[in-house]
Amino acid sequence: MASPGPSSPPDSRSTRRRTPVASNTGVLPPDVLFDVLLRLPAKELCRLRAVCRAWRSLTVDPLFTGAHAARHPLFLANFRDDQTHICVVDLLGIVVKRIPNADGHLLLHTSLDLACATTVRNSCQVLDPATGNVHVPPESPAVEHLDRENVRMPYTSFAFGRIATTGEYKVIRIFNRPTLAGFHQPHLFEVFTINISGSSSGSSHTQWRARQPDHFFDPSSAIVVGEVVYFKVDIVFDVLICGDVYPGIPLDCILSFDLEREEWRGILNGPISEIFETDKYAGDLDGYRGLWTQVTLADLRGSLGLVHYRKHRHMMDLWVRKDIDGGLWVKEYIIQIEPIFPTTESCVKSLFMLDDGRLVIHFPKTGLLFIYDPRTNTSAQVEMRHLDAVAMYTGNLLSLQVGDMV
């Protein structure tokens, strides 16, 4: 099945400039030029804007770039067959640019104008695709953690977000427990602020800040929604409960960290109990633990979402948090994925919502990317090389200065 075509953004003719625009072939009315260039995919537009100065001026106008981004969404991707680049791709699977990624860092599933790529150990880098600047936080831990053994262990987890009020970007680093026997120990939790004011590549010349951790969150489940980082409960909860050790909060909960204030917030109740009470397929599930391993947290354009993938039925339920204070979860979508890939997938790795309401879904084992359109209740696979990781790019591709045009 072919991928659904992009939908047109709202008409913005009333806000466009009315001065005729000259080109090397004559004079074009601005509305006509706007509409013609808006139809071009990013790759062709980057090439054709060199035709004349007027075309170049239009393609960096905020009105045009915003409308073009809504109509032609772009992503950053790690392809499995290319560990040395981070690629800018569109929803047709076309690679627009390749950006060097010599160390093979893996993208976090963010929706920002910057990208954060990490390794399983202590290192990460923040990349600005528009300028090529790379900000590399130090690998050395916060002063309070220098004598802790598990800072040298692998499988470090990260999260990355932006503070709207200040424009700052912050990275969270979480050191996993050294051994399973140490599951009573808390994870080590650190925060780092990225300084993007400089014009050259390099680190921000500051230090990681230790923050008091919550004992039982799952580091790999982190998702940033606005200025809050959400985590699923650590699966070790189930181990404690089976051992008659009650950890103090139910398994069905979501922990949250305020990225701006750098402190933990209240505990949110999840929708799992409602799934068991109302879902006619709940009998297929192997208790809370079996269900909790099948769900993924997601940022749905500023709302917290929870995706439950039922692999044997090729279906997904998408729950959306509607009332933060009251704890209201609503099952907004029941998505039927075409059964064309193996049932080896047990969960979704990442999910994004586009401006037109379509959902972009990445499966981790097969590396496939799907688009679900709620208007037609159809899903389709994107014809693209298999992906290890994908992130939405909300910046302006038309100002990209680095990488190789494909």
Disulfide bonds with the S-S distance in Angstrom:
none
